[in-house]
């Protein structure tokens, strides 16, 4: 199992709000595929995948705040 950590986005500070998942458990993702929309203090930004594989768990629900470097999903 590999975890994807919330990446640092240019526009974002250290915390972002999960706005919407663009993937679901069982989906296959490749490196750089958009996986989640996050809300910063200014805009909504799509975060690309930093891992590849099959989504096994989404670790954060929409509306939750996450910090850069926090695990947000698991792939196998």
PQR file with spaces between the fields and no chain letter, atoms N, CA, C, O and H, PARSE charges and radii, in Angstrom:
ATOM       1  N    UNK     1       0.848   -1.170    0.000 -0.4000 1.5000
ATOM       2  CA   UNK     1       0.000    0.000    0.000 -0.0000 2.0000
ATOM       3  C    UNK     1       0.896    1.236    0.000  0.5500 1.7000
ATOM       4  O    UNK     1       1.870    1.316    0.749 -0.5500 1.4000
ATOM       5  N    UNK     2       0.554    2.179   -0.840 -0.4000 1.5000
ATOM       6  CA   UNK     2       1.285    3.446   -0.910 -0.0000 2.0000
ATOM       7  C    UNK     2       0.322    4.583   -0.638  0.5500 1.7000
ATOM       8  O    UNK     2      -0.813    4.563   -1.113 -0.5500 1.4000
ATOM       9  H    UNK     2      -0.237    2.113   -1.449  0.4000 1.0000
ATOM      10  N    UNK     3       0.756    5.560    0.108 -0.4000 1.5000
ATOM      11  CA   UNK     3      -0.087    6.714    0.400 -0.0000 2.0000
ATOM      12  C    UNK     3       0.313    7.900   -0.473  0.5500 1.7000
ATOM      13  O    UNK     3       1.492    8.114   -0.757 -0.5500 1.4000
ATOM      14  H    UNK     3       1.678    5.576    0.494  0.4000 1.0000
ATOM      15  N    UNK     4      -0.690    8.661   -0.889 -0.4000 1.5000
ATOM      16  CA   UNK     4      -0.437    9.941   -1.535 -0.0000 2.0000
ATOM      17  C    UNK     4      -0.557   11.006   -0.464  0.5500 1.7000
ATOM      18  O    UNK     4      -1.542   11.052    0.273 -0.5500 1.4000
ATOM      19  H    UNK     4      -1.647    8.488   -0.658  0.4000 1.0000
ATOM      20  N    UNK     5       0.442   11.855   -0.383 -0.4000 1.5000
ATOM      21  CA   UNK     5       0.428   12.957    0.560 -0.0000 2.0000
ATOM      22  C    UNK     5      -0.071   14.208   -0.154  0.5500 1.7000
ATOM      23  O    UNK     5       0.158   14.378   -1.352 -0.5500 1.4000
ATOM      24  H    UNK     5       1.243   11.818   -0.981  0.4000 1.0000
ATOM      25  N    UNK     6      -0.747   15.076    0.577 -0.4000 1.5000
ATOM      26  CA   UNK     6      -1.227   16.322   -0.017 -0.0000 2.0000
ATOM      27  C    UNK     6      -0.029   17.123   -0.501  0.5500 1.7000
ATOM      28  O    UNK     6       0.828   17.511    0.293 -0.5500 1.4000
ATOM      29  H    UNK     6      -0.933   14.938    1.550  0.4000 1.0000
ATOM      30  N    UNK     7       0.030   17.375   -1.834 -0.4000 1.5000
ATOM      31  CA   UNK     7       1.186   18.117   -2.353 -0.0000 2.0000
ATOM      32  C    UNK     7       1.071   19.613   -2.072  0.5500 1.7000
ATOM      33  O    UNK     7      -0.020   20.128   -1.829 -0.5500 1.4000
ATOM      34  H    UNK     7      -0.666   17.060   -2.479  0.4000 1.0000
ATOM      35  N    UNK     8       2.196   20.294   -2.109 -0.4000 1.5000
ATOM      36  CA   UNK     8       2.229   21.749   -2.004 -0.0000 2.0000
ATOM      37  C    UNK     8       1.815   22.295   -3.364  0.5500 1.7000
ATOM      38  O    UNK     8       2.437   21.981   -4.379 -0.5500 1.4000
ATOM      39  H    UNK     8       3.083   19.875   -2.307  0.4000 1.0000
ATOM      40  N    UNK     9       0.778   23.101   -3.383 -0.4000 1.5000
ATOM      41  CA   UNK     9       0.296   23.720   -4.614 -0.0000 2.0000
ATOM      42  C    UNK     9       0.743   25.176   -4.612  0.5500 1.7000
ATOM      43  O    UNK     9       0.713   25.831   -3.571 -0.5500 1.4000
ATOM      44  H    UNK     9       0.273   23.356   -2.558  0.4000 1.0000
ATOM      45  N    UNK    10       1.156   25.685   -5.761 -0.4000 1.5000
ATOM      46  CA   UNK    10       1.697   27.038   -5.842 -0.0000 2.0000
ATOM      47  C    UNK    10       0.822   28.078   -5.163  0.5500 1.7000
ATOM      48  O    UNK    10       1.319   28.919   -4.415 -0.5500 1.4000
ATOM      49  H    UNK    10       1.181   25.152   -6.607  0.4000 1.0000
ATOM      50  N    UNK    11      -0.496   28.023   -5.425 -0.4000 1.5000
ATOM      51  CA   UNK    11      -1.400   29.040   -4.903 -0.0000 2.0000
ATOM      52  C    UNK    11      -1.773   28.805   -3.448  0.5500 1.7000
ATOM      53  O    UNK    11      -2.261   29.713   -2.775 -0.5500 1.4000
ATOM      54  H    UNK    11      -0.900   27.340   -6.033  0.4000 1.0000
ATOM      55  N    UNK    12      -1.548   27.596   -2.965 -0.4000 1.5000
ATOM      56  CA   UNK    12      -2.059   27.219   -1.647 -0.0000 2.0000
ATOM      57  C    UNK    12      -1.065   27.534   -0.541  0.5500 1.7000
ATOM      58  O    UNK    12       0.148   27.561   -0.754 -0.5500 1.4000
ATOM      59  H    UNK    12      -1.152   26.859   -3.512  0.4000 1.0000
ATOM      60  N    UNK    13      -1.604   27.768    0.628 -0.4000 1.5000
ATOM      61  CA   UNK    13      -0.771   27.893    1.816 -0.0000 2.0000
ATOM      62  C    UNK    13      -0.463   26.502    2.334  0.5500 1.7000
ATOM      63  O    UNK    13      -0.274   25.572    1.549 -0.5500 1.4000
ATOM      64  H    UNK    13      -2.588   27.747    0.800  0.4000 1.0000
ATOM      65  N    UNK    14      -0.411   26.353    3.645 -0.4000 1.5000
ATOM      66  CA   UNK    14      -0.078   25.046    4.199 -0.0000 2.0000
ATOM      67  C    UNK    14      -1.312   24.174    4.429  0.5500 1.7000
ATOM      68  O    UNK    14      -1.184   22.959    4.572 -0.5500 1.4000
ATOM      69  H    UNK    14      -0.564   27.109    4.282  0.4000 1.0000
ATOM      70  N    UNK    15      -2.498   24.768    4.465 -0.4000 1.5000
ATOM      71  CA   UNK    15      -3.736   24.016    4.662 -0.0000 2.0000
ATOM      72  C    UNK    15      -4.697   24.279    3.504  0.5500 1.7000
ATOM      73  O    UNK    15      -4.786   25.397    2.997 -0.5500 1.4000
ATOM      74  H    UNK    15      -2.602   25.756    4.349  0.4000 1.0000
ATOM      75  N    UNK    16      -5.408   23.238    3.098 -0.4000 1.5000
ATOM      76  CA   UNK    16      -6.437   23.360    2.055 -0.0000 2.0000
ATOM      77  C    UNK    16      -7.662   22.565    2.492  0.5500 1.7000
ATOM      78  O    UNK    16      -7.575   21.715    3.378 -0.5500 1.4000
ATOM      79  H    UNK    16      -5.336   22.330    3.510  0.4000 1.0000
ATOM      80  N    UNK    17      -8.789   22.843    1.875 -0.4000 1.5000
ATOM      81  CA   UNK    17     -10.025   22.114    2.149 -0.0000 2.0000
ATOM      82  C    UNK    17     -10.309   21.194    0.969  0.5500 1.7000
ATOM      83  O    UNK    17     -10.278   21.627   -0.183 -0.5500 1.4000
ATOM      84  H    UNK    17      -8.860   23.534    1.156  0.4000 1.0000
ATOM      85  N    UNK    18     -10.587   19.920    1.257 -0.4000 1.5000
ATOM      86  CA   UNK    18     -10.965   18.987    0.202 -0.0000 2.0000
ATOM      87  C    UNK    18     -12.333   19.408   -0.314  0.5500 1.7000
ATOM      88  O    UNK    18     -13.314   19.403    0.430 -0.5500 1.4000
ATOM      89  H    UNK    18     -10.612   19.568    2.193  0.4000 1.0000
ATOM      90  N    UNK    19     -12.393   19.772   -1.586 -0.4000 1.5000
ATOM      91  CA   UNK    19     -13.637   20.247   -2.181 -0.0000 2.0000
ATOM      92  C    UNK    19     -14.412   19.089   -2.811  0.5500 1.7000
ATOM      93  O    UNK    19     -15.611   18.930   -2.581 -0.5500 1.4000
ATOM      94  H    UNK    19     -11.596   19.776   -2.190  0.4000 1.0000
ATOM      95  N    UNK    20     -13.707   18.283   -3.609 -0.4000 1.5000
ATOM      96  CA   UNK    20     -14.372   17.193   -4.329 -0.0000 2.0000
ATOM      97  C    UNK    20     -13.345   16.160   -4.782  0.5500 1.7000
ATOM      98  O    UNK    20     -12.293   16.509   -5.316 -0.5500 1.4000
ATOM      99  H    UNK    20     -12.733   18.412   -3.796  0.4000 1.0000
ATOM     100  N    UNK    21     -13.660   14.892   -4.563 -0.4000 1.5000
ATOM     101  CA   UNK    21     -12.826   13.815   -5.100 -0.0000 2.0000
ATOM     102  C    UNK    21     -13.182   13.594   -6.565  0.5500 1.7000
ATOM     103  O    UNK    21     -14.358   13.606   -6.926 -0.5500 1.4000
ATOM     104  H    UNK    21     -14.515   14.608   -4.128  0.4000 1.0000
ATOM     105  N    UNK    22     -12.187   13.395   -7.399 -0.4000 1.5000
ATOM     106  CA   UNK    22     -12.378   13.115   -8.817 -0.0000 2.0000
ATOM     107  C    UNK    22     -12.147   11.644   -9.121  0.5500 1.7000
ATOM     108  O    UNK    22     -12.225   11.218  -10.273 -0.5500 1.4000
ATOM     109  H    UNK    22     -11.231   13.385   -7.105  0.4000 1.0000
ATOM     110  N    UNK    23     -11.862   10.869   -8.076 -0.4000 1.5000
ATOM     111  CA   UNK    23     -11.648    9.425   -8.187 -0.0000 2.0000
ATOM     112  C    UNK    23     -12.464    8.742   -7.107  0.5500 1.7000
ATOM     113  O    UNK    23     -12.932    9.378   -6.162 -0.5500 1.4000
ATOM     114  H    UNK    23     -11.799   11.215   -7.140  0.4000 1.0000
ATOM     115  N    UNK    24     -12.625    7.437   -7.262 -0.4000 1.5000
ATOM     116  CA   UNK    24     -13.345    6.625   -6.280 -0.0000 2.0000
ATOM     117  C    UNK    24     -12.536    5.367   -6.002  0.5500 1.7000
ATOM     118  O    UNK    24     -11.639    5.013   -6.768 -0.5500 1.4000
ATOM     119  H    UNK    24     -12.244    6.921   -8.029  0.4000 1.0000
ATOM     120  N    UNK    25     -12.857    4.697   -4.911 -0.4000 1.5000
ATOM     121  CA   UNK    25     -12.207    3.432   -4.579 -0.0000 2.0000
ATOM     122  C    UNK    25     -12.401    2.473   -5.747  0.5500 1.7000
ATOM     123  O    UNK    25     -13.511    2.315   -6.254 -0.5500 1.4000
ATOM     124  H    UNK    25     -13.585    4.984   -4.289  0.4000 1.0000
ATOM     125  N    UNK    26     -11.310    1.836   -6.169 -0.4000 1.5000
ATOM     126  CA   UNK    26     -11.347    0.898   -7.293 -0.0000 2.0000
ATOM     127  C    UNK    26     -10.865    1.506   -8.602  0.5500 1.7000
ATOM     128  O    UNK    26     -10.544    0.777   -9.542 -0.5500 1.4000
ATOM     129  H    UNK    26     -10.408    1.965   -5.757  0.4000 1.0000
ATOM     130  N    UNK    27     -10.810    2.841   -8.674 -0.4000 1.5000
ATOM     131  CA   UNK    27     -10.316    3.506   -9.889 -0.0000 2.0000
ATOM     132  C    UNK    27      -8.806    3.343  -10.002  0.5500 1.7000
ATOM     133  O    UNK    27      -8.095    3.306   -8.998 -0.5500 1.4000
ATOM     134  H    UNK    27     -11.070    3.433   -7.911  0.4000 1.0000
ATOM     135  N    UNK    28      -8.329    3.247  -11.237 -0.4000 1.5000
ATOM     136  CA   UNK    28      -6.890    3.257  -11.498 -0.0000 2.0000
ATOM     137  C    UNK    28      -6.462    4.689  -11.760  0.5500 1.7000
ATOM     138  O    UNK    28      -7.149    5.430  -12.462 -0.5500 1.4000
ATOM     139  H    UNK    28      -8.907    3.276  -12.052  0.4000 1.0000
ATOM     140  N    UNK    29      -5.322    5.080  -11.193 -0.4000 1.5000
ATOM     141  CA   UNK    29      -4.775    6.409  -11.431 -0.0000 2.0000
ATOM     142  C    UNK    29      -3.329    6.295  -11.870  0.5500 1.7000
ATOM     143  O    UNK    29      -2.609    5.380  -11.471 -0.5500 1.4000
ATOM     144  H    UNK    29      -4.763    4.478  -10.623  0.4000 1.0000
ATOM     145  N    UNK    30      -2.920    7.239  -12.698 -0.4000 1.5000
ATOM     146  CA   UNK    30      -1.532    7.337  -13.144 -0.0000 2.0000
ATOM     147  C    UNK    30      -0.940    8.620  -12.567  0.5500 1.7000
ATOM     148  O    UNK    30      -1.668    9.527  -12.163 -0.5500 1.4000
ATOM     149  H    UNK    30      -3.504    7.982  -13.023  0.4000 1.0000
ATOM     150  N    UNK    31       0.348    8.679  -12.537 -0.4000 1.5000
ATOM     151  CA   UNK    31       1.048    9.864  -12.086 -0.0000 2.0000
ATOM     152  C    UNK    31       0.535   11.086  -12.838  0.5500 1.7000
ATOM     153  O    UNK    31       0.417   11.050  -14.063 -0.5500 1.4000
ATOM     154  H    UNK    31       0.939    7.942  -12.866  0.4000 1.0000
ATOM     155  N    UNK    32       0.234   12.146  -12.137 -0.4000 1.5000
ATOM     156  CA   UNK    32      -0.232   13.434  -12.675 -0.0000 2.0000
ATOM     157  C    UNK    32      -1.700   13.468  -13.083  0.5500 1.7000
ATOM     158  O    UNK    32      -2.169   14.512  -13.537 -0.5500 1.4000
ATOM     159  H    UNK    32       0.330   12.176  -11.142  0.4000 1.0000
ATOM     160  N    UNK    33      -2.457   12.362  -12.941 -0.4000 1.5000
ATOM     161  CA   UNK    33      -3.906   12.420  -13.175 -0.0000 2.0000
ATOM     162  C    UNK    33      -4.525   13.315  -12.101  0.5500 1.7000
ATOM     163  O    UNK    33      -4.103   13.255  -10.946 -0.5500 1.4000
ATOM     164  H    UNK    33      -2.077   11.514  -12.571  0.4000 1.0000
ATOM     165  N    UNK    34      -5.516   14.145  -12.450 -0.4000 1.5000
ATOM     166  CA   UNK    34      -6.192   14.921  -11.411 -0.0000 2.0000
ATOM     167  C    UNK    34      -6.998   13.984  -10.514  0.5500 1.7000
ATOM     168  O    UNK    34      -7.774   13.164  -11.005 -0.5500 1.4000
ATOM     169  H    UNK    34      -5.858   14.193  -13.388  0.4000 1.0000
ATOM     170  N    UNK    35      -6.815   14.106   -9.203 -0.4000 1.5000
ATOM     171  CA   UNK    35      -7.510   13.202   -8.276 -0.0000 2.0000
ATOM     172  C    UNK    35      -8.433   13.921   -7.296  0.5500 1.7000
ATOM     173  O    UNK    35      -9.397   13.332   -6.808 -0.5500 1.4000
ATOM     174  H    UNK    35      -6.184   14.773   -8.804  0.4000 1.0000
ATOM     175  N    UNK    36      -8.146   15.186   -7.006 -0.4000 1.5000
ATOM     176  CA   UNK    36      -8.943   15.890   -6.002 -0.0000 2.0000
ATOM     177  C    UNK    36      -8.937   17.390   -6.280  0.5500 1.7000
ATOM     178  O    UNK    36      -7.926   17.957   -6.691 -0.5500 1.4000
ATOM     179  H    UNK    36      -7.363   15.665   -7.403  0.4000 1.0000
ATOM     180  N    UNK    37     -10.083   18.015   -6.048 -0.4000 1.5000
ATOM     181  CA   UNK    37     -10.168   19.474   -6.106 -0.0000 2.0000
ATOM     182  C    UNK    37     -10.066   19.985   -4.680  0.5500 1.7000
ATOM     183  O    UNK    37     -10.763   19.505   -3.786 -0.5500 1.4000
ATOM     184  H    UNK    37     -10.905   17.554   -5.714  0.4000 1.0000
ATOM     185  N    UNK    38      -9.193   20.961   -4.473 -0.4000 1.5000
ATOM     186  CA   UNK    38      -9.006   21.534   -3.143 -0.0000 2.0000
ATOM     187  C    UNK    38      -9.249   23.030   -3.191  0.5500 1.7000
ATOM     188  O    UNK    38      -9.005   23.698   -4.196 -0.5500 1.4000
ATOM     189  H    UNK    38      -8.627   21.351   -5.199  0.4000 1.0000
ATOM     190  N    UNK    39      -9.731   23.519   -2.085 -0.4000 1.5000
ATOM     191  CA   UNK    39     -10.071   24.934   -1.967 -0.0000 2.0000
ATOM     192  C    UNK    39      -9.008   25.636   -1.129  0.5500 1.7000
ATOM     193  O    UNK    39      -8.710   25.235   -0.003 -0.5500 1.4000
ATOM     194  H    UNK    39      -9.929   22.976   -1.269  0.4000 1.0000
ATOM     195  N    UNK    40      -8.447   26.692   -1.707 -0.4000 1.5000
ATOM     196  CA   UNK    40      -7.506   27.514   -0.953 -0.0000 2.0000
ATOM     197  C    UNK    40      -8.252   28.763   -0.513  0.5500 1.7000
ATOM     198  O    UNK    40      -9.465   28.860   -0.701 -0.5500 1.4000
ATOM     199  H    UNK    40      -8.688   27.017   -2.622  0.4000 1.0000
ATOM     200  N    UNK    41      -7.546   29.708    0.063 -0.4000 1.5000
ATOM     201  CA   UNK    41      -8.203   30.948    0.459 -0.0000 2.0000
ATOM     202  C    UNK    41      -8.618   31.782   -0.739  0.5500 1.7000
ATOM     203  O    UNK    41      -9.378   32.738   -0.588 -0.5500 1.4000
ATOM     204  H    UNK    41      -6.561   29.629    0.216  0.4000 1.0000
ATOM     205  N    UNK    42      -8.129   31.437   -1.938 -0.4000 1.5000
ATOM     206  CA   UNK    42      -8.427   32.238   -3.119 -0.0000 2.0000
ATOM     207  C    UNK    42      -9.189   31.494   -4.218  0.5500 1.7000
ATOM     208  O    UNK    42     -10.082   32.069   -4.840 -0.5500 1.4000
ATOM     209  H    UNK    42      -7.511   30.661   -2.061  0.4000 1.0000
ATOM     210  N    UNK    43      -8.854   30.228   -4.466 -0.4000 1.5000
ATOM     211  CA   UNK    43      -9.402   29.501   -5.608 -0.0000 2.0000
ATOM     212  C    UNK    43      -9.593   28.023   -5.301  0.5500 1.7000
ATOM     213  O    UNK    43      -9.142   27.517   -4.273 -0.5500 1.4000
ATOM     214  H    UNK    43      -8.129   29.761   -3.961  0.4000 1.0000
ATOM     215  N    UNK    44     -10.282   27.337   -6.231 -0.4000 1.5000
ATOM     216  CA   UNK    44     -10.351   25.880   -6.199 -0.0000 2.0000
ATOM     217  C    UNK    44      -9.348   25.379   -7.234  0.5500 1.7000
ATOM     218  O    UNK    44      -9.356   25.827   -8.381 -0.5500 1.4000
ATOM     219  H    UNK    44     -10.649   27.748   -7.066  0.4000 1.0000
ATOM     220  N    UNK    45      -8.487   24.452   -6.829 -0.4000 1.5000
ATOM     221  CA   UNK    45      -7.404   23.952   -7.665 -0.0000 2.0000
ATOM     222  C    UNK    45      -7.478   22.430   -7.715  0.5500 1.7000
ATOM     223  O    UNK    45      -7.803   21.789   -6.716 -0.5500 1.4000
ATOM     224  H    UNK    45      -8.480   24.088   -5.897  0.4000 1.0000
ATOM     225  N    UNK    46      -7.176   21.846   -8.885 -0.4000 1.5000
ATOM     226  CA   UNK    46      -7.089   20.391   -8.997 -0.0000 2.0000
ATOM     227  C    UNK    46      -5.686   19.951   -8.601  0.5500 1.7000
ATOM     228  O    UNK    46      -4.695   20.497   -9.084 -0.5500 1.4000
ATOM     229  H    UNK    46      -6.913   22.367   -9.697  0.4000 1.0000
ATOM     230  N    UNK    47      -5.611   18.964   -7.722 -0.4000 1.5000
ATOM     231  CA   UNK    47      -4.324   18.413   -7.317 -0.0000 2.0000
ATOM     232  C    UNK    47      -4.056   17.141   -8.111  0.5500 1.7000
ATOM     233  O    UNK    47      -4.915   16.262   -8.169 -0.5500 1.4000
ATOM     234  H    UNK    47      -6.417   18.520   -7.329  0.4000 1.0000
ATOM     235  N    UNK    48      -2.878   17.027   -8.724 -0.4000 1.5000
ATOM     236  CA   UNK    48      -2.542   15.826   -9.485 -0.0000 2.0000
ATOM     237  C    UNK    48      -2.043   14.701   -8.580  0.5500 1.7000
ATOM     238  O    UNK    48      -1.528   14.937   -7.487 -0.5500 1.4000
ATOM     239  H    UNK    48      -2.180   17.741   -8.676  0.4000 1.0000
ATOM     240  N    UNK    49      -2.210   13.488   -9.063 -0.4000 1.5000
ATOM     241  CA   UNK    49      -1.730   12.329   -8.325 -0.0000 2.0000
ATOM     242  C    UNK    49      -0.205   12.320   -8.304  0.5500 1.7000
ATOM     243  O    UNK    49       0.448   12.612   -9.306 -0.5500 1.4000
ATOM     244  H    UNK    49      -2.628   13.297   -9.951  0.4000 1.0000
ATOM     245  N    UNK    50       0.344   11.982   -7.150 -0.4000 1.5000
ATOM     246  CA   UNK    50       1.788   11.823   -7.020 -0.0000 2.0000
ATOM     247  C    UNK    50       2.167   10.341   -6.951  0.5500 1.7000
ATOM     248  O    UNK    50       3.329    9.990   -6.747 -0.5500 1.4000
ATOM     249  H    UNK    50      -0.187   11.746   -6.336  0.4000 1.0000
ATOM     250  N    UNK    51       1.154    9.479   -7.125 -0.4000 1.5000
ATOM     251  CA   UNK    51       1.349    8.028   -7.095 -0.0000 2.0000
ATOM     252  C    UNK    51       0.552    7.409   -8.242  0.5500 1.7000
ATOM     253  O    UNK    51      -0.298    8.067   -8.841 -0.5500 1.4000
ATOM     254  H    UNK    51       0.210    9.765   -7.291  0.4000 1.0000
ATOM     255  N    UNK    52       0.830    6.150   -8.541 -0.4000 1.5000
ATOM     256  CA   UNK    52       0.021    5.437   -9.526 -0.0000 2.0000
ATOM     257  C    UNK    52      -0.377    4.093   -8.951  0.5500 1.7000
ATOM     258  O    UNK    52       0.339    3.509   -8.137 -0.5500 1.4000
ATOM     259  H    UNK    52       1.520    5.615   -8.054  0.4000 1.0000
ATOM     260  N    UNK    53      -1.542    3.608   -9.393 -0.4000 1.5000
ATOM     261  CA   UNK    53      -2.051    2.334   -8.904 -0.0000 2.0000
ATOM     262  C    UNK    53      -3.566    2.359   -8.834  0.5500 1.7000
ATOM     263  O    UNK    53      -4.211    3.193   -9.469 -0.5500 1.4000
ATOM     264  H    UNK    53      -2.123    4.082  -10.055  0.4000 1.0000
ATOM     265  N    UNK    54      -4.128    1.448   -8.064 -0.4000 1.5000
ATOM     266  CA   UNK    54      -5.575    1.349   -7.882 -0.0000 2.0000
ATOM     267  C    UNK    54      -5.941    1.947   -6.528  0.5500 1.7000
ATOM     268  O    UNK    54      -5.349    1.593   -5.509 -0.5500 1.4000
ATOM     269  H    UNK    54      -3.603    0.770   -7.549  0.4000 1.0000
ATOM     270  N    UNK    55      -6.923    2.857   -6.518 -0.4000 1.5000
ATOM     271  CA   UNK    55      -7.351    3.518   -5.283 -0.0000 2.0000
ATOM     272  C    UNK    55      -7.949    2.477   -4.346  0.5500 1.7000
ATOM     273  O    UNK    55      -8.874    1.757   -4.723 -0.5500 1.4000
ATOM     274  H    UNK    55      -7.405    3.144   -7.346  0.4000 1.0000
ATOM     275  N    UNK    56      -7.427    2.397   -3.131 -0.4000 1.5000
ATOM     276  CA   UNK    56      -7.937    1.473   -2.118 -0.0000 2.0000
ATOM     277  C    UNK    56      -8.719    2.191   -1.028  0.5500 1.7000
ATOM     278  O    UNK    56      -9.700    1.650   -0.518 -0.5500 1.4000
ATOM     279  H    UNK    56      -6.676    2.982   -2.824  0.4000 1.0000
ATOM     280  N    UNK    57      -8.299    3.413   -0.658 -0.4000 1.5000
ATOM     281  CA   UNK    57      -9.003    4.178    0.384 -0.0000 2.0000
ATOM     282  C    UNK    57      -8.821    5.663    0.154  0.5500 1.7000
ATOM     283  O    UNK    57      -7.731    6.122   -0.185 -0.5500 1.4000
ATOM     284  H    UNK    57      -7.502    3.853   -1.073  0.4000 1.0000
ATOM     285  N    UNK    58      -9.905    6.417    0.343 -0.4000 1.5000
ATOM     286  CA   UNK    58      -9.840    7.868    0.404 -0.0000 2.0000
ATOM     287  C    UNK    58      -9.804    8.207    1.887  0.5500 1.7000
ATOM     288  O    UNK    58     -10.724    7.846    2.621 -0.5500 1.4000
ATOM     289  H    UNK    58     -10.791    6.044    0.619  0.4000 1.0000
ATOM     290  N    UNK    59      -8.775    8.883    2.336 -0.4000 1.5000
ATOM     291  CA   UNK    59      -8.542    9.092    3.762 -0.0000 2.0000
ATOM     292  C    UNK    59      -9.169   10.367    4.314  0.5500 1.7000
ATOM     293  O    UNK    59      -9.182   10.577    5.527 -0.5500 1.4000
ATOM     294  H    UNK    59      -8.027    9.177    1.740  0.4000 1.0000
ATOM     295  N    UNK    60      -9.689   11.222    3.430 -0.4000 1.5000
ATOM     296  CA   UNK    60     -10.237   12.510    3.858 -0.0000 2.0000
ATOM     297  C    UNK    60     -11.577   12.730    3.158  0.5500 1.7000
ATOM     298  O    UNK    60     -11.708   12.453    1.966 -0.5500 1.4000
ATOM     299  H    UNK    60      -9.679   11.051    2.445  0.4000 1.0000
ATOM     300  N    UNK    61     -12.554   13.219    3.881 -0.4000 1.5000
ATOM     301  CA   UNK    61     -13.878   13.477    3.315 -0.0000 2.0000
ATOM     302  C    UNK    61     -13.951   14.909    2.781  0.5500 1.7000
ATOM     303  O    UNK    61     -13.248   15.794    3.269 -0.5500 1.4000
ATOM     304  H    UNK    61     -12.449   13.444    4.849  0.4000 1.0000
ATOM     305  N    UNK    62     -14.808   15.134    1.772 -0.4000 1.5000
ATOM     306  CA   UNK    62     -15.022   16.494    1.303 -0.0000 2.0000
ATOM     307  C    UNK    62     -15.437   17.401    2.466  0.5500 1.7000
ATOM     308  O    UNK    62     -16.224   17.015    3.330 -0.5500 1.4000
ATOM     309  H    UNK    62     -15.379   14.416    1.376  0.4000 1.0000
ATOM     310  N    UNK    63     -14.886   18.608    2.459 -0.4000 1.5000
ATOM     311  CA   UNK    63     -15.171   19.562    3.524 -0.0000 2.0000
ATOM     312  C    UNK    63     -14.125   19.575    4.620  0.5500 1.7000
ATOM     313  O    UNK    63     -14.065   20.518    5.409 -0.5500 1.4000
ATOM     314  H    UNK    63     -14.246   18.921    1.757  0.4000 1.0000
ATOM     315  N    UNK    64     -13.292   18.528    4.680 -0.4000 1.5000
ATOM     316  CA   UNK    64     -12.248   18.470    5.708 -0.0000 2.0000
ATOM     317  C    UNK    64     -11.030   19.283    5.292  0.5500 1.7000
ATOM     318  O    UNK    64     -10.718   19.397    4.107 -0.5500 1.4000
ATOM     319  H    UNK    64     -13.341   17.762    4.039  0.4000 1.0000
ATOM     320  N    UNK    65     -10.352   19.841    6.275 -0.4000 1.5000
ATOM     321  CA   UNK    65      -9.117   20.593    6.045 -0.0000 2.0000
ATOM     322  C    UNK    65      -7.938   19.648    6.198  0.5500 1.7000
ATOM     323  O    UNK    65      -7.888   18.843    7.128 -0.5500 1.4000
ATOM     324  H    UNK    65     -10.604   19.748    7.238  0.4000 1.0000
ATOM     325  N    UNK    66      -6.984   19.753    5.268 -0.4000 1.5000
ATOM     326  CA   UNK    66      -5.772   18.932    5.324 -0.0000 2.0000
ATOM     327  C    UNK    66      -4.550   19.829    5.195  0.5500 1.7000
ATOM     328  O    UNK    66      -4.599   20.902    4.593 -0.5500 1.4000
ATOM     329  H    UNK    66      -7.025   20.407    4.512  0.4000 1.0000
ATOM     330  N    UNK    67      -3.467   19.366    5.770 -0.4000 1.5000
ATOM     331  CA   UNK    67      -2.201   20.077    5.702 -0.0000 2.0000
ATOM     332  C    UNK    67      -1.345   19.494    4.586  0.5500 1.7000
ATOM     333  O    UNK    67      -1.465   18.313    4.260 -0.5500 1.4000
ATOM     334  H    UNK    67      -3.426   18.494    6.259  0.4000 1.0000
ATOM     335  N    UNK    68      -0.489   20.312    4.007 -0.4000 1.5000
ATOM     336  CA   UNK    68       0.484   19.821    3.039 -0.0000 2.0000
ATOM     337  C    UNK    68       1.296   18.729    3.718  0.5500 1.7000
ATOM     338  O    UNK    68       1.766   18.905    4.842 -0.5500 1.4000
ATOM     339  H    UNK    68      -0.391   21.271    4.273  0.4000 1.0000
ATOM     340  N    UNK    69       1.463   17.594    3.031 -0.4000 1.5000
ATOM     341  CA   UNK    69       2.212   16.467    3.573 -0.0000 2.0000
ATOM     342  C    UNK    69       1.364   15.449    4.302  0.5500 1.7000
ATOM     343  O    UNK    69       1.863   14.389    4.680 -0.5500 1.4000
ATOM     344  H    UNK    69       1.082   17.451    2.118  0.4000 1.0000
ATOM     345  N    UNK    70       0.079   15.750    4.511 -0.4000 1.5000
ATOM     346  CA   UNK    70      -0.836   14.812    5.182 -0.0000 2.0000
ATOM     347  C    UNK    70      -1.297   13.745    4.183  0.5500 1.7000
ATOM     348  O    UNK    70      -1.593   14.083    3.037 -0.5500 1.4000
ATOM     349  H    UNK    70      -0.326   16.611    4.204  0.4000 1.0000
ATOM     350  N    UNK    71      -1.367   12.463    4.581 -0.4000 1.5000
ATOM     351  CA   UNK    71      -1.892   11.418    3.681 -0.0000 2.0000
ATOM     352  C    UNK    71      -3.354   11.690    3.334  0.5500 1.7000
ATOM     353  O    UNK    71      -4.164   11.994    4.210 -0.5500 1.4000
ATOM     354  H    UNK    71      -1.127   12.189    5.512  0.4000 1.0000
ATOM     355  N    UNK    72      -3.690   11.576    2.024 -0.4000 1.5000
ATOM     356  CA   UNK    72      -5.074   11.815    1.612 -0.0000 2.0000
ATOM     357  C    UNK    72      -5.721   10.620    0.926  0.5500 1.7000
ATOM     358  O    UNK    72      -6.947   10.517    0.897 -0.5500 1.4000
ATOM     359  H    UNK    72      -3.032   11.329    1.312  0.4000 1.0000
ATOM     360  N    UNK    73      -4.909    9.704    0.368 -0.4000 1.5000
ATOM     361  CA   UNK    73      -5.463    8.488   -0.231 -0.0000 2.0000
ATOM     362  C    UNK    73      -4.424    7.393   -0.229  0.5500 1.7000
ATOM     363  O    UNK    73      -3.232    7.647   -0.052 -0.5500 1.4000
ATOM     364  H    UNK    73      -3.912    9.788    0.391  0.4000 1.0000
ATOM     365  N    UNK    74      -4.896    6.143   -0.433 -0.4000 1.5000
ATOM     366  CA   UNK    74      -4.009    4.994   -0.523 -0.0000 2.0000
ATOM     367  C    UNK    74      -4.243    4.273   -1.836  0.5500 1.7000
ATOM     368  O    UNK    74      -5.380    4.101   -2.273 -0.5500 1.4000
ATOM     369  H    UNK    74      -5.864    5.937   -0.577  0.4000 1.0000
ATOM     370  N    UNK    75      -3.136    3.849   -2.467 -0.4000 1.5000
ATOM     371  CA   UNK    75      -3.222    3.047   -3.688 -0.0000 2.0000
ATOM     372  C    UNK    75      -2.461    1.754   -3.475  0.5500 1.7000
ATOM     373  O    UNK    75      -1.602    1.647   -2.600 -0.5500 1.4000
ATOM     374  H    UNK    75      -2.211    3.989   -2.112  0.4000 1.0000
ATOM     375  N    UNK    76      -2.804    0.765   -4.307 -0.4000 1.5000
ATOM     376  CA   UNK    76      -2.106   -0.523   -4.274 -0.0000 2.0000
ATOM     377  C    UNK    76      -1.565   -0.795   -5.652  0.5500 1.7000
ATOM     378  O    UNK    76      -0.935   -1.828   -5.875 -0.5500 1.4000
ATOM     379  H    UNK    76      -3.501    0.852   -5.018  0.4000 1.0000
